Structures are given as C-alpha cells and as structure tokens.
Amino acid sequence: MTTILLIIIYITFIGLGIPDSLFGTAWPAIYPAFNVPISHANFVTSIISGGTILSSLLSTRLIRRFGTAKITAVSTAMTAGALFGFSVSPNMVFLCLFAVPLGIGAGAIDTALNNYVALHYRAVHMNFLHCFYGIGVSLSPYLMSLMLSATGNWRQGYQTVFWVQSGIAAVTILSIPLWKKVNSADSCTEEDTLVVGVLDLLKEQKVRRVCLVLLGSCAIEYTCGVWGSTFLVNEKQMAVDVAAKVIMFYYIGMALGRFSSGVLALKCTSQQIIKIGQCITLVAVALLLFPLSSVVTSGALFLIGLGNGPIFPNMIHLTPETFGKERSQAVVSIQMSASYVSIMLAPVLFGLIAQYIRVALFPYYLCVMLFIMLLGTFLAHKSEKTDKK
C-alpha cells in the first residue's frame, strides 16, 4: 500500500509543477489580448507567491486538523479550479482573483507532501519526488505551446491543462481511504505533530541557518530560470530561440541532478549529496565569470541546474532528522515560506539590477546567492556540531 501511495504522491507532484511554468508561457499572448503593459505579470505572480507563503505558514495547523490526504485533495482541486478560472477571465482583475486560490493550493500541497515524504520515505524517494515536479513544469508549457501553435488561443491552452489537473485532483480524492489505511499502520501519525509558532521557530538559530541555505539555493534556481535567457541574448549575442533552448537544457540539468541524486542516495547520505551539488554549482558559477564562448556558458548553466537541483529536496529530507519528527511539519512550513520569499524576490531584485545597471552582473549576482547558500550550510553544520557536544 505504501508503494501505491508513493505513486499517487508522485502524480500529485506533477500537478504541483503544472501551474508553475504555465503563466509565463501564456503571458506573451495574454497581455496584448487584455491590452495591458507587459510588467503587469508581476501582479499575478506576486499574488501567487503571497498565497503560497500564507498557506505554508498555516499548513501545520491545517494538516493537524484535517490530515495530509484531505489537504492534498482539496488543494489540488483548488488549483484545477483556478486554472479554469484563468481560462475564462475577461480581464486582469479576474486573473488576480484566481491567482489567490492557485497560490494557496500550491503552497499547501508543497509543504504537506514534502514533509510527509521526508517522514515516511527514504532520500531516494524525495529526490524522485522532485523529478516528477520537473515533469509537471515541463508538461504545461508543452501543452500550451501546442494550443498556441494550433489555434493561437491561450484560453484553450489553460482549458487543456485544467482537464489534466482535474484528473490528478480526482486521483487525490479517490486516494483518501488509502491514506487512512497507510497511516493507521504507521507509528508516526499526524496527531503527533507539534504546532509551534512561527516566531518561536525563527528564534532558533539552527532554523534560521537552514533557511539561509534554501534562500540561496532557490534564488539561484529561479534567477537562472527567469534571467538566464536574457543574459545569453544580451551578453553572449545568442539568438532568442537558441537561448530559450539553452534554458530548457538548464531545466533538464536540474531534473537530471535530482534523478542522479536519487540514485546516489542508495550509497551516499543527504549531507554528502548536498556537498557534491554545491561543489558542482560553485564550479559552474565560476565559469560564468570568465569571458568564455557561448557554448561554455550554456554548459555552465546546465551544470548549475545539475548541481543546485538536488540541494532543495535533500535539505527538506534532513528536516525530521535535524529537528525531530514531531516538529518537522512546523519547520518544513518555515523552510517552504523562506523558499517562496526567495522565489518571489530574488528574480525581481536582479531585474532591477539589470534595468538600472547591467545584465552583465548576472554571474556576480549568482555568486552572492551562492555565498549565502554556502554560509548557511557552514553555519548549520556548526550548529549540529555544537548540539552533539
């Protein structure tokens, strides 16, 4: 039964990834249709990020009361409904309104399932979980591009993805009895989860240091995804379509990194995989600092995805071990919130740097984010040594 449940969780994580890359793919067709400035996309993405942060912070109490199964089913259904809402929205106001349930639903799924897999499954399963997220992130732009090529209608793209997400929501609803059977046979139940206040957790030095690692890692991941193509076009004189393909390979590198770390987890600890990933990322970011060919630069971006990709799932998987099973849900909610803050602000901050200074500062910005991640890792390791004494 636990294997069947794991497969359902993997399918659900495909659904988590589906909305994340869809809006960016559709926006070039949406803003001319609504006759709004291109920058208005920030309103929608900020509302989605705000919703994910809010639901992450509330997730511990909600999961303790309703359980992971119901939270997952309701949240997946919410994201499906929001996608349908996007497809019928007549203007920007409605897009912003439907962005609220989309963000809240996504944050609840992410926090609940990350902690559940960290508690009940091995590191290999956590890494493969995030590979399935990569499938979802890749699937929705592909479906949207098919609809745009065939009909030129972004609404049909959203409706197509809505049906896929609805199917996943149906699977999560039908699986609720299975969750009950698996949980009844498990010694670690959701009733054992401690509800700890956000401010109380943030007072703990070790929690802040672990969050620092995730802040740096997510900043690198999303800054490369959002601004990597612009850097290649402006600084390496790469054609727009070629740059887009390079970013696709960056995401392939990320998925490959998580798959590879899943295989490595059979022989290595999560701490060792994190160190390997950070070393690869360090080398890759260093390559970007030199005036090398566009081919080498493209390879460096691929390596950033390969090295940085495994860090997030392995950090989350260490949470029950580091903070205790009873407090893991509360700590994961803080970690997810810190990640979403980074996801929301880091690309925006570099956008301001690119606009008012130079896009050429892209590698140096990644160096700063890498330093934050490495500093957090060093300090967290120092805290662990202190606790053992």
Secondary structure, 3 states (H helix, E strand, C coil): CHHHHHHHHHHHHHHHHCCCCHHHHHHHHHHHHHCCCHHHHHHHHHHHHHHHHHHHHHHHHHHHHHCHHHHHHHHHHHHHHHHHHHHHCCCHHHHHHHHHHHHHHHHHHHHHHHHHHHHHCCHHHHHHHHHHHHHHHHHHHHHHHHHHHHCCCHHHHHHHHHHHHHHHHHHHHHCHHHHHHHHHCCCCCHHHCCCCCHHHHHCCHHHHHHHHHHHHHHHHHHHHHHHHHHHHHHHHCCCHHHHHHHHHHHHHHHHHHHHHHHHHCCCCCHHHHHHHHHHHHHHHHHHHCCCCCHHHHHHHHHHHHHHHCCHHHHHHHCHHHHHCHHHHHHHHHHHHHHHHHHHHHHHHHHHHHHHHCCHHHHHHHHHHHHHHHHHHHHHHHHHHHHHHC
